[in-house]
Amino acid sequence: MAKLQDDLKSAQQTNTAKRDFLSCMSHENRTPMNAIIGMTTIAAAQIGDNARTKDCLEKISFSSKHLLSLINDILDVTTIIYPQAAARGLEFKASVHNFTGGAAGRRNAHKPDFD
């Protein structure tokens, strides 16, 4: 009976840790997403102002890379929580290539002129 109670306590602690982690990560993900949305809105409103648009695009780039890093951290934790998925060779890492559909080579063809 004591073993069963210990197992229940351990499961409850694990669930609490997962809930706390997800709650924290939800907040952490919202911050760069809000920056991306806000800077996109500002850039669209200031489309004729090349300096302002460039500043917004730099902030969007920084925030999106930060968001990608957070997502990768979450996925790393997922592989720790669910090691059987990693053992089966499932790849959880997100990458810029995945989000752009491999468009990195085409990106320069549509690069805006800020000069």
Stockholm file with secondary structure:
# STOCKHOLM 1.0

chainA/1-115         MAKLQDDLKSAQQTNTAKRDFLSCMSHENRTPMNAIIGMTTIAAAQIGDNARTKDCLEKISFSSKHLLSLINDILDVTTIIYPQAAARGLEFKASVHNFTGGAAGRRNAHKPDFD
#=GR chainA/1-115 SS CHHHHHHHHHHHHHHHHHHHHHHHHHHHHHHHHHHHHHHHHHHHHTTTCHHHHHHHHHHHHHHHHHHHHHHHHHHHHHHHHCHHHHHTTCCCCCCHHHHHTSTHHHHGGGCCCCC
#=GC SS_cons         CHHHHHHHHHHHHHHHHHHHHHHHHHHHHHHHHHHHHHHHHHHHHTTTCHHHHHHHHHHHHHHHHHHHHHHHHHHHHHHHHCHHHHHTTCCCCCCHHHHHTSTHHHHGGGCCCCC
//
